[in-house]
């Protein structure tokens, strides 16, 4: 009843403080600086009592201790505490050994047939741990992994597991062999499905010996683990030795359907199995599906940027858009240049960026970090962009899912990217207020966003690409009857191809099916008339084009993608105007040296559609 309270029952209440901010930001008089907004860059309550000279670890623990979760946490994860990113060198894609996978598949079938005779010992049971906990942990959360390194568990010799930290996901670990473990993942909150994301701690290991991990209740029909992707490993001892970072680890990686029947589907579950050799004995290590990016990490970064930003050249404001279902603040960030008499803020275009509506798509948060870092930099293109645009950013649309280690949904077992057409103020407050902010900008301030982009992760394709909206490729006949202006939505993907080495124009798609109507991309395009409404998709795996071809994707690449998106937006208006003028001149001359605007658009769409249509995607495949 607490979660489903009528906290937001007034449809007219659209984040009142943020509306005032936008109102003053857009409608302030020429040269007005709105000094009441410039006193503090960050007004989030969870950051109020942090000292200015606090280090990142202190800030992170302070924030994480005040996060409200469904299950009680007992620690903060070490990689998140130190701001763990990828290693600095490139890592190649894995080469699949089909013979090994065939052997593992047969072994799985045999084990399913002789379950009653197999020797099993439970190493970790989250359900039992929660039953034994007398009350919710109220002390401040911290981390003692550095002190635990080198300490042997005297009660047993098997591996020790833990997942009771932010974004952690491991429900049960069962030892089925000397160094082999079957692992079960938690489903999304209030759901029995969406078991894909994993993030857990392992300790009490021996160095250099193979440990086999079998995640036995996966649900996706296929995975990039079959096409070169590797799990991630973080070693505390390596970090203490001055070599911090997530590394791609694992051998004999296979993903296949097993013999365990699913309780919610007619078919059986799938297994992800891999072998890991840990670099040190008695280390504390973490294994993850992809580079974790927690809610506390986002707030810690916002605090850091607010302390270091140059306020003479950058207007930065981070505040609470609304509270989530479990009463965690959802930040919204405004970035632009300070207002001047020659260039008042009210005359600038609005660019709206969002990310992380699906909590398991943590790569989208790394892209968003690259976006924010680039927007706050002193690079000449982005200095010009801040003069031209007001950037409104909602970096985490599903904080509850991120906090509680979900993969697809939040607390209501609903895909929030299918709720944009009619969001509930009670059940979907973040989507409701984000859409309300867009509505306020369009209908009250008369500012239709110049660009809207929702950033996602893609689990079945490599590289980076965009999905847009085209009248002629819509499922609806009335859309196809409307005139189409390809320049409106094709210029940004073409610019991105030049700015980002891993961007794949042939994978870009500009049509949409009926079941996509309630997604952010289509809703913003249809209801608010935003012609450049996109979904950006980033692979979990790696690259098969460009200079990074054959390598795994890492956090450096992801942040570069975010910077490339901002650089492309920075020159988008000038490029669009130039191409439009060129198309008009060509149409008048009819010289045949250049094609008309319409022909260019149709040709580009045809080329991208030719490859994107070759393998149709399901709802789970396409984040948008």
C-alpha positions in Angstrom: 0.0 0.0 0.0 3.0 2.3 0.6 4.3 1.7 -2.9 0.9 2.2 -4.5 -0.1 5.3 -2.5 -1.7 8.2 -4.2 1.4 10.4 -4.0 0.9 11.8 -7.5 -2.8 12.1 -7.9 -2.9 15.5 -9.4 -2.3 15.3 -13.2 -1.5 19.0 -13.2 1.4 18.5 -10.8 4.3 18.1 -13.3 7.4 18.4 -11.1 6.6 21.8 -9.8 10.1 22.8 -9.0 11.5 21.7 -12.3 8.7 23.5 -14.2 9.6 26.7 -12.4 13.2 26.1 -13.4 12.3 25.6 -17.1 9.9 28.5 -17.0 12.5 30.9 -15.6 15.2 29.4 -17.8 13.2 29.8 -21.0 11.2 33.0 -20.3 13.7 35.0 -18.3 14.3 38.5 -19.7 17.2 39.3 -21.9 20.3 39.2 -19.8 18.5 37.8 -16.8 20.6 35.3 -14.9 17.9 34.1 -12.5 20.3 34.3 -9.5 18.0 32.2 -7.3 18.9 29.3 -9.6 22.6 29.9 -9.7 23.3 29.6 -6.0 23.3 25.8 -6.1 24.1 23.5 -9.0 22.6 20.4 -7.3 19.4 20.5 -5.2 18.9 16.8 -4.6 18.2 16.1 -1.0 20.5 13.0 -0.8 23.5 15.2 -1.6 22.7 18.0 0.8 25.0 17.2 3.7 28.1 16.1 1.8 31.2 18.1 2.5 32.9 19.9 -0.4 36.2 18.2 0.3 34.8 14.7 0.5 36.4 12.0 -1.7 34.5 9.8 -4.1 34.3 6.8 -1.7 32.8 8.9 1.1 30.3 10.4 -1.2 29.3 7.0 -2.7 28.8 5.4 0.8 26.8 8.4 2.0 24.4 8.2 -1.0 24.2 4.3 -1.1 23.3 4.3 2.6 20.2 6.4 1.9 19.0 4.5 -1.1 15.6 2.8 -0.5 15.6 -0.8 -1.8 13.1 -3.7 -1.8 15.6 -6.1 -0.1 18.0 -4.8 2.5 21.6 -4.3 1.4 24.6 -5.3 3.6 27.4 -3.6 1.8 28.5 -1.5 -1.2 30.2 -3.3 -4.0 33.9 -2.5 -4.3 33.9 -1.8 -8.1 31.1 0.8 -7.6 32.9 2.2 -4.5 36.0 3.1 -6.5 34.1 4.0 -9.7 35.3 0.9 -11.6 35.6 1.2 -15.4 37.1 -1.1 -18.0 40.8 -1.7 -18.4 42.6 0.7 -20.8 43.5 -1.8 -23.5 41.3 -3.4 -26.1 40.1 -7.0 -25.6 39.3 -9.3 -28.5 36.0 -11.0 -29.1 35.8 -14.6 -27.9 36.1 -17.5 -30.4 33.4 -20.1 -29.8 34.6 -23.7 -29.5 31.6 -25.7 -30.9 33.0 -29.0 -29.7 33.2 -27.8 -26.1 29.7 -26.4 -26.3 28.4 -29.7 -27.7 30.0 -31.5 -24.7 28.5 -29.1 -22.2 25.1 -29.4 -23.7 25.2 -33.2 -23.4 26.5 -33.0 -19.9 23.6 -30.7 -19.0 21.1 -33.1 -20.5 22.6 -36.0 -18.5 22.5 -34.0 -15.3 18.8 -33.2 -15.9 18.1 -36.9 -16.3 19.8 -37.9 -13.1 19.0 -35.0 -10.8 18.1 -37.3 -7.9 21.5 -38.9 -7.8 23.6 -35.8 -8.2 25.5 -34.5 -5.2 24.6 -30.9 -4.5 25.5 -28.5 -1.7 24.0 -25.1 -1.4 26.7 -22.4 -1.2 24.5 -19.3 -1.2 20.7 -18.9 -0.7 19.4 -15.4 -0.8 15.9 -16.5 0.3 17.2 -18.1 3.5 19.5 -15.2 4.3 16.5 -12.8 4.1 14.5 -15.1 6.4 17.3 -15.1 9.0 17.7 -11.3 8.9 16.0 -10.0 12.0 15.3 -6.5 10.6 16.2 -4.1 7.9 19.9 -3.0 8.0 19.9 0.6 9.3 23.6 1.3 9.7 25.6 3.1 7.0 26.8 0.9 4.3 30.5 0.5 3.6 33.0 -2.0 2.1 35.8 -4.1 3.8 36.9 -6.1 0.8 40.5 -4.8 1.0 40.8 -6.2 4.5 39.3 -9.5 3.4 41.8 -10.1 0.7 44.1 -13.1 1.8 41.8 -14.2 4.6 40.7 -17.9 4.2 37.2 -19.1 5.1 37.9 -21.7 7.8 34.5 -23.3 8.0 34.6 -24.6 4.4 36.7 -24.8 1.2 34.1 -23.9 -1.4 33.5 -20.5 -3.0 31.7 -17.8 -1.0 29.0 -15.7 -2.8 27.3 -12.4 -2.0 24.8 -10.3 -4.0 23.1 -8.1 -1.3 24.3 -4.8 -2.7 23.0 -2.2 -5.1 22.2 -3.7 -8.6 23.4 -7.1 -7.4 21.6 -10.2 -8.7 22.2 -13.8 -7.6 19.5 -15.8 -5.9 21.2 -19.2 -5.3 24.5 -20.9 -5.8 24.7 -24.7 -5.7 28.0 -26.7 -5.8 27.5 -29.6 -8.2 31.1 -30.5 -8.6 34.5 -30.0 -7.0 34.8 -26.6 -8.7 31.5 -26.3 -10.6 28.5 -24.2 -9.5 24.9 -23.9 -10.7 23.7 -20.4 -10.3 20.1 -19.1 -10.2 19.3 -15.5 -10.9 16.6 -13.3 -9.4 13.7 -12.4 -11.6 12.6 -8.8 -11.8 10.7 -7.5 -8.7 7.1 -8.7 -8.6 7.8 -10.9 -11.6 8.9 -14.5 -12.4 10.6 -13.5 -15.7 13.4 -11.5 -17.2 16.3 -13.4 -15.7 19.4 -12.1 -17.6 21.3 -9.5 -15.6 23.8 -10.9 -13.1 26.2 -9.1 -10.7 27.7 -10.9 -7.6 30.7 -11.3 -5.5 32.9 -14.4 -5.2 35.7 -15.1 -2.7 37.6 -17.9 -1.0 39.0 -19.1 -4.3 42.3 -20.7 -5.4 44.4 -19.1 -8.1 45.0 -20.5 -11.6 42.5 -23.4 -11.3 39.3 -23.6 -13.5 36.0 -22.8 -11.8 32.8 -23.5 -13.9 29.8 -21.3 -13.5 26.4 -22.4 -15.0 23.6 -19.8 -14.9 20.7 -22.1 -15.4 17.6 -20.0 -15.5 18.3 -17.5 -18.4 15.4 -16.8 -20.7 16.5 -15.0 -23.8 16.3 -17.4 -26.8 19.8 -16.3 -28.0 22.6 -14.2 -26.7 25.8 -12.4 -27.8 27.6 -14.8 -25.5 27.4 -17.2 -28.5 29.0 -14.6 -30.8 32.0 -13.3 -29.0 30.8 -11.7 -25.8 32.5 -12.5 -22.5 31.4 -12.0 -18.9 33.2 -9.3 -16.8 35.5 -9.9 -13.8 36.8 -7.3 -11.3 39.6 -8.3 -8.9 40.0 -6.3 -5.6 43.6 -7.5 -5.3 44.5 -6.3 -8.8 42.9 -2.9 -7.9 45.0 -2.7 -4.7 48.1 -3.5 -6.8 47.4 -0.5 -9.0 45.7 -2.4 -11.9 42.0 -1.6 -11.4 39.4 -2.3 -13.9 36.8 -4.7 -15.2 38.3 -7.3 -17.5 36.6 -9.6 -20.0 37.1 -13.1 -18.5 36.0 -16.7 -19.1 36.7 -19.6 -21.5 34.5 -22.3 -22.9 31.6 -19.8 -23.0 28.3 -21.4 -24.2 24.7 -20.4 -24.2 22.1 -23.2 -24.9 18.7 -24.5 -23.9 18.8 -26.8 -20.9 16.5 -29.4 -19.4 15.0 -27.4 -16.6 11.3 -26.5 -17.3 10.2 -22.9 -17.0 7.4 -22.2 -14.6 6.1 -19.3 -16.8 6.8 -20.5 -20.3 6.1 -23.8 -22.1 9.7 -24.3 -23.0 12.7 -24.9 -20.8 15.2 -22.4 -19.5 18.6 -21.7 -21.1 22.1 -21.9 -19.6 25.0 -19.6 -19.8 28.1 -21.5 -18.8 31.7 -20.3 -18.6 35.0 -21.2 -17.0 37.0 -18.7 -15.0 40.6 -18.9 -13.6 41.0 -16.3 -10.9 44.3 -14.4 -10.9 44.9 -14.6 -7.1 44.1 -17.0 -4.2 41.8 -15.7 -1.5 40.9 -12.7 -3.6 37.6 -10.9 -3.6 36.2 -10.8 -7.1 33.0 -9.6 -8.8 31.4 -11.1 -11.9 28.9 -9.2 -14.0 26.9 -9.4 -17.3 28.1 -6.0 -18.3 29.8 -2.9 -16.8 27.6 -2.1 -13.8 26.4 1.5 -13.3 24.4 2.0 -10.2 21.9 4.7 -9.1 24.4 5.8 -6.4 27.1 6.0 -9.0 25.0 8.5 -11.0 24.3 10.7 -8.0 28.0 10.6 -7.0 29.0 11.7 -10.5 26.5 14.5 -10.4 27.9 15.7 -7.1 31.4 15.6 -8.5 30.5 17.6 -11.6 28.7 20.2 -9.5 31.9 20.8 -7.6 34.2 21.1 -10.6 32.1 22.8 -13.3 33.1 26.3 -14.4 30.0 28.3 -13.7 31.3 31.3 -15.8 30.9 29.2 -19.0 28.5 26.5 -18.0 25.0 26.6 -16.5 24.5 23.2 -14.7 21.6 22.3 -12.6 20.7 18.9 -11.3 17.4 18.5 -9.3 14.7 16.1 -8.5 12.2 15.5 -11.3 10.0 13.4 -9.0 10.2 10.5 -6.6 10.1 6.9 -7.8 7.6 4.3 -6.5 9.9 3.6 -3.5 10.6 7.3 -2.9 14.0 7.6 -4.4 14.8 10.9 -6.2 14.9 10.9 -10.0 17.5 13.5 -11.1 16.9 15.8 -14.1 19.9 17.7 -15.4 19.9 21.1 -17.3 23.0 22.1 -19.1 23.5 25.2 -21.3 25.6 28.4 -21.5 24.8 31.3 -19.1 22.3 33.7 -20.5 23.6 36.9 -22.1 22.1 40.0 -23.7 23.2 38.9 -27.1 22.1 35.2 -26.6 19.3 34.9 -24.1 18.4 31.4 -23.0 14.8 31.8 -24.1 15.9 32.0 -27.7 17.7 28.6 -27.7 16.5 25.2 -29.0 15.8 22.4 -26.6 17.5 19.0 -26.8 16.0 16.2 -24.7 18.0 13.1 -23.8 17.0 10.1 -21.6 18.5 6.7 -20.8 18.2 3.5 -18.7 14.5 2.8 -19.0 15.6 -0.9 -19.0 17.7 -1.4 -15.9 19.8 -4.2 -17.3 21.0 -1.9 -20.1 23.8 -0.4 -18.1 25.8 0.4 -21.2 23.2 3.2 -21.8 24.3 4.8 -18.5 27.9 4.8 -19.6 26.9 6.5 -22.9 25.0 9.0 -20.9 28.0 9.6 -18.7 30.0 10.4 -21.9 27.2 12.7 -22.9 27.3 14.7 -19.6 31.1 14.8 -19.5 31.2 16.1 -23.0 28.5 18.7 -22.4 30.4 20.0 -19.4 33.8 20.1 -21.3 35.5 23.1 -22.9 35.7 21.5 -26.3 35.0 24.2 -29.0 32.1 22.3 -30.7 30.3 21.8 -27.4 30.9 25.4 -26.3 29.0 26.4 -29.5 26.3 23.8 -28.7 25.7 25.2 -25.3 25.2 28.6 -26.9 22.6 27.1 -29.3 20.8 24.6 -27.1 19.3 23.9 -23.7 20.1 20.3 -22.9 17.5 18.6 -20.6 18.7 15.2 -19.5 16.9 12.5 -17.5 19.9 10.1 -17.1 18.0 7.2 -15.3 14.3 6.6 -16.2 14.0 3.5 -14.1 15.9 4.0 -10.8 14.0 1.3 -9.0 14.9 -1.4 -11.5 18.6 -0.3 -11.4 18.7 -0.3 -7.6 17.1 -3.7 -7.2 19.1 -5.5 -9.9 16.3 -6.0 -12.4 16.8 -6.5 -16.1 13.7 -5.3 -17.9 11.1 -3.8 -15.5 10.8 -1.9 -12.3 8.6 -2.6 -9.3 5.3 -3.1 -11.2 6.5 -5.9 -13.6 5.8 -3.5 -16.6 8.1 -2.5 -19.4 8.2 1.3 -18.8 9.1 1.8 -22.5 5.6 0.6 -23.3 3.9 3.1 -21.0 4.7 6.4 -22.7 1.3 6.9 -24.4 -0.7 6.8 -21.2 1.6 6.7 -18.2 0.1 6.5 -14.7 1.1 9.2 -12.2 0.9 6.5 -9.5 2.5 3.5 -11.1 4.9 5.1 -13.6 5.8 8.5 -11.9 9.2 8.9 -13.7 7.7 8.4 -17.2 4.7 10.5 -16.2 6.7 13.5 -15.1 9.3 13.2 -18.0 6.4 13.2 -20.5 4.9 16.1 -18.5 8.1 18.1 -18.8 8.1 17.5 -22.6 4.4 18.5 -22.7 5.1 21.7 -20.7 8.0 22.7 -23.1 5.8 22.1 -26.2 2.4 23.4 -25.1 3.3 26.2 -22.6 6.8 27.4 -23.6 6.1 26.7 -27.3 9.4 25.0 -27.6 9.3 21.7 -29.6 12.5 19.8 -28.8 14.9 20.0 -31.7 16.2 16.5 -30.9 14.9 13.7 -28.6 17.1 10.7 -28.0 16.4 7.7 -25.7 19.6 5.6 -25.2 19.3 1.8 -24.9 21.4 -1.3 -25.0 21.0 -4.1 -27.6 21.5 -7.7 -26.6 21.6 -9.3 -30.1 23.5 -7.0 -32.4 27.0 -5.4 -32.5 28.0 -1.8 -33.0 25.9 1.3 -32.4 22.9 2.5 -34.5 19.8 4.7 -34.4 16.1 4.0 -34.8 14.0 7.0 -36.0 10.5 7.7 -37.2 9.4 8.1 -40.9 5.9 8.6 -42.1 6.4 6.5 -45.2 7.6 3.5 -43.1 4.9 3.7 -40.5 2.5 0.8 -40.0 -0.4 3.3 -40.0 -1.9 4.2 -43.4 -2.7 7.8 -42.3 1.0 8.3 -41.5 2.0 7.1 -45.0 -0.5 9.5 -46.6 1.4 12.4 -45.0 4.3 14.0 -46.8 7.7 12.8 -45.7 10.8 15.0 -45.3 13.8 12.6 -45.0 16.2 15.4 -44.1 14.4 15.8 -40.8 15.5 12.4 -39.5 18.4 11.2 -41.8 21.0 13.9 -41.2 21.8 13.0 -37.6 22.5 9.3 -38.4 24.7 10.4 -41.4 26.7 12.8 -39.1 27.1 10.1 -36.5 28.6 7.8 -39.1 31.4 10.3 -39.5 31.9 11.1 -35.8 31.7 7.6 -34.3 33.9 4.8 -35.7 31.6 2.1 -34.5 28.3 3.6 -35.9 26.5 1.4 -38.4 24.3 3.3 -40.8 22.9 0.1 -42.4 21.5 -1.0 -39.1 19.6 2.2 -38.7 15.8 1.8 -39.0 13.1 4.5 -39.5 9.9 2.4 -39.6 8.0 1.1 -36.6 5.3 -1.5 -36.0 2.0 -1.1 -34.1 3.4 -2.6 -30.9 6.0 0.2 -30.8 3.3 3.0 -30.5 3.7 3.3 -26.7 7.5 3.6 -26.8 9.3 6.9 -26.1 10.6 7.3 -29.6 7.2 7.0 -31.3 5.1 8.8 -28.6 7.4 11.8 -28.6 7.3 11.9 -32.5 3.6 11.5 -32.7 2.2 13.5 -29.8 4.7 16.4 -29.6 5.7 16.7 -33.3 9.5 16.1 -32.6 10.8 15.2 -36.1 14.2 14.0 -34.8 13.0 11.5 -32.3 15.4 8.6 -31.9 16.4 5.5 -30.0 20.1 5.0 -29.8 21.1 1.3 -29.5 24.5 0.2 -28.2 25.7 -3.4 -28.3 26.6 -5.2 -25.1 29.1 -7.2 -27.0 31.5 -5.4 -29.4 32.3 -4.3 -32.9 32.4 -5.9 -36.4 33.1 -2.7 -38.3 35.5 0.2 -38.0 38.8 0.5 -36.3 37.6 -1.5 -33.2 36.4 -4.4 -35.4 36.9 -7.7 -33.6 37.1 -6.2 -30.1 34.9 -6.2 -27.1 33.1 -2.9 -26.3 34.3 -1.2 -23.1 33.4 1.9 -21.0 35.9 4.1 -22.9 34.1 3.3 -26.2 30.7 3.9 -24.6 31.7 7.3 -23.3 33.1 8.1 -26.7 29.8 7.3 -28.3 28.1 9.8 -25.9 30.6 12.4 -26.9 30.1 11.7 -30.6 26.3 12.1 -30.2 26.8 15.5 -28.6 29.3 16.5 -31.3 26.8 15.4 -34.0 24.0 17.4 -32.4 26.3 20.4 -32.1 26.6 20.6 -35.9 23.2 19.2 -36.8 21.4 22.5 -37.4 24.1 23.9 -39.7 24.4 20.6 -41.6 20.6 20.4 -42.0 20.4 23.9 -43.4 23.3 23.3 -45.8 21.8 20.1 -47.1 18.3 21.6 -47.5 19.8 24.5 -49.5 21.8 22.1 -51.6 18.7 20.0 -52.3 16.7 23.1 -53.3 19.4 24.3 -55.7 19.7 20.8 -57.2 16.0 20.6 -57.7 16.0 23.9 -59.5 19.0 23.2 -61.7 18.0 19.6 -62.4 21.6 19.1 -63.5 21.7 15.4 -62.4 25.0 15.9 -60.6 23.2 15.7 -57.2 20.0 14.0 -56.2 17.1 15.8 -54.7 16.3 15.8 -51.0 13.5 13.3 -51.4 15.7 10.9 -53.5 18.5 11.1 -51.0 16.1 10.3 -48.2 14.5 7.4 -50.1 17.9 5.9 -51.1 19.2 6.1 -47.5 16.1 4.5 -46.1 16.2 1.8 -48.7 19.8 0.9 -47.9 19.3 0.8 -44.2 16.0 -1.1 -44.4 17.5 -3.7 -46.8 19.7 -4.9 -44.0 17.6 -4.2 -40.9 14.6 -6.0 -42.4 16.6 -9.2 -43.1 16.2 -10.2 -39.4 13.0 -9.0 -37.8 13.3 -8.2 -34.1 11.0 -9.0 -31.2 10.1 -6.6 -28.4 12.9 -8.0 -26.3 15.5 -7.5 -29.1 14.8 -3.9 -29.7 15.1 -1.6 -26.7 12.9 1.0 -28.2 
